[in-house]
Every structure is written in structure tokens, then in C-alpha cells.
């Protein structure tokens, strides 16, 4: 596992969760894992993400016809 690194004077972090871009993302940069759960905005294909630290995956679920449907899982080792 990568060592924690200081981020913006806020201390040491290994995982950063965000949601600003409204796009699914699992990316590791300079030892920090960046994760975006996707979007709830219905015009952008609403989805949610579940960060599973035990399985070391980010699981994504699409919202379709009033229900969550598992769409994909990305390994936390992703670099894309």
C-alpha cells in the first residue's frame, strides 16, 4: 500500500472522494487514490458508487426504472 502524503496543508491522505465532475472515476496519482461516485443528475445517467475497501473495488450502480442495477466494478489499483 502506498504511503500517505500531505494534501493542501490538511494532513495526510490516501483516498480522496469527490463528485464535482459527475463522471465515474478510479485513479491513482502519486500514491493517492481518487474516487468519484458518478452523478445523481438524471440527464447524465444517474448512478451511485460504493467504495468496497475489503474487496478493493469501486462498484457502480445505475439508476434505471426506479431501481439500482449493478453496472460495473473497477479495481482500486486503476491508473486510468
TORPA-4810 file (N, C-alpha, C, O; in nm, 3 decimals):
<nodes>
NODE_1_0.084_-0.118_0.000_0.000_0.000_0.000_0.089_0.125_0.000_0.192_0.128_0.067_X
NODE_2_0.049_0.225_-0.073_0.126_0.349_-0.083_0.122_0.425_0.049_0.026_0.415_0.125_X
NODE_3_0.226_0.499_0.073_0.232_0.581_0.193_0.139_0.701_0.178_0.116_0.749_0.067_X
NODE_4_0.086_0.748_0.290_0.002_0.868_0.288_0.089_0.988_0.257_0.207_0.992_0.292_X
NODE_5_0.031_1.087_0.190_0.106_1.208_0.155_0.026_1.330_0.199_-0.097_1.325_0.203_X
NODE_6_0.095_1.441_0.231_0.022_1.561_0.271_-0.050_1.623_0.153_0.004_1.626_0.042_X
NODE_7_-0.171_1.673_0.174_-0.251_1.734_0.068_-0.298_1.871_0.116_-0.375_1.880_0.211_X
NODE_8_-0.253_1.976_0.050_-0.303_2.110_0.076_-0.301_2.154_0.222_-0.390_2.228_0.264_X
NODE_9_-0.204_2.109_0.298_-0.196_2.151_0.437_-0.304_2.091_0.526_-0.320_2.134_0.641_X
NODE_10_-0.378_1.992_0.475_-0.488_1.932_0.551_-0.448_1.803_0.620_-0.533_1.736_0.679_X
NODE_11_-0.323_1.766_0.615_-0.279_1.643_0.677_-0.246_1.538_0.573_-0.225_1.570_0.455_X
NODE_12_-0.241_1.412_0.616_-0.202_1.303_0.529_-0.325_1.224_0.484_-0.413_1.194_0.564_X
NODE_13_-0.329_1.191_0.354_-0.445_1.123_0.297_-0.400_1.014_0.202_-0.297_1.027_0.136_X
NODE_14_-0.479_0.905_0.195_-0.455_0.800_0.097_-0.570_0.791_-0.003_-0.551_0.740_-0.114_X
NODE_15_-0.689_0.840_0.034_-0.805_0.835_-0.054_-0.873_0.972_-0.055_-0.893_1.033_0.050_X
NODE_16_-0.907_1.020_-0.175_-0.983_1.144_-0.191_-1.111_1.110_-0.264_-1.107_1.057_-0.375_X
NODE_17_-1.227_1.139_-0.203_-1.357_1.117_-0.265_-1.409_1.250_-0.317_-1.405_1.350_-0.245_X
NODE_18_-1.456_1.251_-0.440_-1.509_1.375_-0.497_-1.631_1.344_-0.580_-1.667_1.227_-0.598_X
NODE_19_-1.696_1.447_-0.630_-1.813_1.425_-0.711_-1.838_1.539_-0.808_-1.941_1.540_-0.876_X
NODE_20_-1.749_1.633_-0.816_-1.772_1.754_-0.895_-1.790_1.728_-1.044_-1.872_1.794_-1.108_X
NODE_21_-1.716_1.634_-1.101_-1.719_1.616_-1.247_-1.842_1.538_-1.295_-1.870_1.539_-1.415_X
NODE_22_-1.915_1.472_-1.205_-2.031_1.390_-1.242_-1.994_1.273_-1.332_-2.076_1.225_-1.409_X
NODE_23_-1.869_1.228_-1.322_-1.822_1.114_-1.402_-1.758_1.011_-1.309_-1.690_1.046_-1.213_X
NODE_24_-1.780_0.885_-1.340_-1.718_0.777_-1.263_-1.567_0.785_-1.279_-1.515_0.810_-1.389_X
NODE_25_-1.497_0.765_-1.169_-1.351_0.774_-1.176_-1.288_0.691_-1.065_-1.331_0.698_-0.950_X
NODE_26_-1.187_0.615_-1.101_-1.097_0.550_-1.006_-0.959_0.571_-1.064_-0.925_0.515_-1.169_X
NODE_27_-0.878_0.652_-0.997_-0.746_0.685_-1.049_-0.648_0.701_-0.934_-0.681_0.760_-0.831_X
NODE_28_-0.529_0.649_-0.951_-0.424_0.662_-0.850_-0.316_0.754_-0.907_-0.260_0.728_-1.013_X
NODE_29_-0.287_0.861_-0.835_-0.184_0.957_-0.874_-0.095_0.984_-0.755_-0.143_1.019_-0.648_X
NODE_30_0.034_0.967_-0.774_0.134_0.994_-0.670_0.097_0.930_-0.537_0.112_0.991_-0.431_X
NODE_31_0.048_0.806_-0.542_0.018_0.732_-0.422_-0.116_0.763_-0.358_-0.150_0.704_-0.255_X
NODE_32_-0.194_0.853_-0.417_-0.326_0.887_-0.363_-0.433_0.830_-0.456_-0.423_0.844_-0.577_X
NODE_33_-0.534_0.766_-0.398_-0.645_0.711_-0.474_-0.756_0.816_-0.483_-0.807_0.862_-0.381_X
NODE_34_-0.792_0.856_-0.605_-0.901_0.950_-0.629_-1.022_0.872_-0.678_-1.010_0.792_-0.772_X
NODE_35_-1.138_0.894_-0.616_-1.260_0.820_-0.650_-1.375_0.918_-0.666_-1.394_1.007_-0.584_X
NODE_36_-1.452_0.901_-0.774_-1.573_0.979_-0.797_-1.687_0.880_-0.817_-1.677_0.789_-0.899_X
NODE_37_-1.794_0.899_-0.743_-1.907_0.805_-0.746_-1.998_0.820_-0.867_-2.082_0.734_-0.890_X
NODE_38_-1.983_0.926_-0.944_-2.069_0.946_-1.060_-2.163_1.063_-1.040_-2.122_1.167_-0.989_X
NODE_39_-2.290_1.047_-1.079_-2.385_1.158_-1.072_-2.524_1.111_-1.033_-2.562_0.997_-1.059_X
NODE_40_-2.599_1.198_-0.970_-2.740_1.173_-0.945_-2.828_1.254_-1.039_-2.950_1.241_-1.038_X
NODE_41_-2.766_1.339_-1.121_-2.837_1.424_-1.215_-2.898_1.338_-1.326_-2.826_1.273_-1.401_X
NODE_42_-3.029_1.338_-1.336_-3.096_1.241_-1.425_-3.062_1.256_-1.572_-3.071_1.158_-1.645_X
NODE_43_-3.023_1.374_-1.619_-2.987_1.389_-1.760_-2.848_1.333_-1.793_-2.813_1.321_-1.910_X
NODE_44_-2.770_1.298_-1.691_-2.635_1.245_-1.713_-2.626_1.096_-1.684_-2.515_1.045_-1.664_X
NODE_45_-2.736_1.025_-1.680_-2.732_0.882_-1.649_-2.703_0.859_-1.502_-2.592_0.820_-1.467_X
NODE_46_-2.801_0.882_-1.415_-2.777_0.877_-1.271_-2.722_0.742_-1.224_-2.762_0.635_-1.271_X
NODE_47_-2.629_0.750_-1.130_-2.567_0.631_-1.074_-2.515_0.663_-0.934_-2.508_0.779_-0.894_X
NODE_48_-2.480_0.561_-0.863_-2.416_0.576_-0.732_-2.297_0.481_-0.731_-2.290_0.386_-0.808_X
NODE_49_-2.203_0.510_-0.642_-2.086_0.424_-0.628_-2.072_0.376_-0.485_-2.108_0.447_-0.391_X
NODE_50_-2.019_0.256_-0.471_-1.993_0.200_-0.338_-1.845_0.162_-0.332_-1.800_0.074_-0.405_X
NODE_51_-1.773_0.228_-0.244_-1.632_0.200_-0.224_-1.620_0.082_-0.129_-1.655_0.092_-0.011_X
NODE_52_-1.571_-0.031_-0.180_-1.559_-0.154_-0.102_-1.411_-0.176_-0.072_-1.336_-0.231_-0.153_X
NODE_53_-1.370_-0.132_0.047_-1.228_-0.140_0.082_-1.183_-0.284_0.105_-1.067_-0.317_0.079_X
NODE_54_-1.272_-0.370_0.151_-1.235_-0.510_0.173_-1.207_-0.581_0.041_-1.108_-0.653_0.028_X
NODE_55_-1.294_-0.560_-0.058_-1.276_-0.621_-0.190_-1.181_-0.540_-0.278_-1.142_-0.585_-0.385_X
NODE_56_-1.144_-0.421_-0.233_-1.056_-0.329_-0.306_-1.113_-0.295_-0.445_-1.043_-0.300_-0.546_X
NODE_57_-1.244_-0.262_-0.446_-1.312_-0.223_-0.570_-1.402_-0.102_-0.546_-1.443_-0.075_-0.433_X
NODE_58_-1.432_-0.033_-0.653_-1.536_0.069_-0.655_-1.647_0.011_-0.741_-1.628_-0.010_-0.861_X
NODE_59_-1.762_-0.014_-0.679_-1.876_-0.073_-0.751_-1.973_0.038_-0.788_-2.009_0.120_-0.704_X
NODE_60_-2.016_0.039_-0.914_-2.108_0.140_-0.963_-2.243_0.077_-0.992_-2.252_-0.034_-1.045_X
NODE_61_-2.350_0.150_-0.958_-2.487_0.106_-0.980_-2.560_0.215_-1.057_-2.561_0.331_-1.016_X
NODE_62_-2.623_0.178_-1.168_-2.705_0.271_-1.245_-2.845_0.276_-1.186_-2.894_0.177_-1.132_X
NODE_63_-2.909_0.393_-1.196_-3.048_0.410_-1.151_-3.134_0.396_-1.276_-3.133_0.483_-1.363_X
NODE_64_-3.210_0.285_-1.284_-3.293_0.259_-1.402_-3.432_0.216_-1.357_-3.447_0.124_-1.277_X
NODE_65_-3.531_0.282_-1.410_-3.671_0.248_-1.382_-3.700_0.236_-1.233_-3.771_0.145_-1.190_X
NODE_66_-3.646_0.328_-1.156_-3.673_0.332_-1.012_-3.597_0.231_-0.928_-3.632_0.209_-0.812_X
NODE_67_-3.493_0.169_-0.985_-3.416_0.070_-0.909_-3.268_0.084_-0.941_-3.230_0.133_-1.047_X
NODE_68_-3.185_0.040_-0.847_-3.041_0.037_-0.869_-3.003_-0.096_-0.933_-3.043_-0.202_-0.887_X
NODE_69_-2.923_-0.087_-1.040_-2.878_-0.205_-1.114_-2.726_-0.199_-1.120_-2.669_-0.100_-1.165_X
NODE_70_-2.660_-0.306_-1.073_-2.513_-0.303_-1.075_-2.463_-0.292_-1.218_-2.505_-0.367_-1.306_X
NODE_71_-2.372_-0.195_-1.241_-2.325_-0.166_-1.375_-2.182_-0.214_-1.399_-2.153_-0.274_-1.502_X
NODE_72_-2.093_-0.187_-1.304_-1.953_-0.225_-1.322_-1.880_-0.216_-1.190_-1.928_-0.156_-1.094_X
NODE_73_-1.763_-0.276_-1.186_-1.675_-0.267_-1.071_-1.535_-0.236_-1.123_-1.489_-0.298_-1.219_X
NODE_74_-1.468_-0.140_-1.060_-1.332_-0.106_-1.101_-1.240_-0.136_-0.984_-1.272_-0.104_-0.870_X
NODE_75_-1.125_-0.197_-1.010_-1.029_-0.223_-0.902_-0.970_-0.092_-0.851_-0.953_0.003_-0.928_X
NODE_76_-0.938_-0.088_-0.723_-0.880_0.034_-0.665_-0.737_0.055_-0.710_-0.676_0.156_-0.675_X
NODE_77_-0.683_-0.037_-0.787_-0.548_-0.022_-0.839_-0.547_0.051_-0.972_-0.440_0.070_-1.032_X
NODE_78_-0.664_0.092_-1.021_-0.674_0.154_-1.154_-0.587_0.278_-1.162_-0.575_0.355_-1.067_X
NODE_79_-0.525_0.296_-1.279_-0.441_0.414_-1.302_-0.493_0.498_-1.417_-0.429_0.596_-1.455_X
NODE_80_-0.608_0.461_-1.473_-0.661_0.537_-1.587_-0.740_0.656_-1.541_-0.792_0.731_-1.624_X
</nodes>
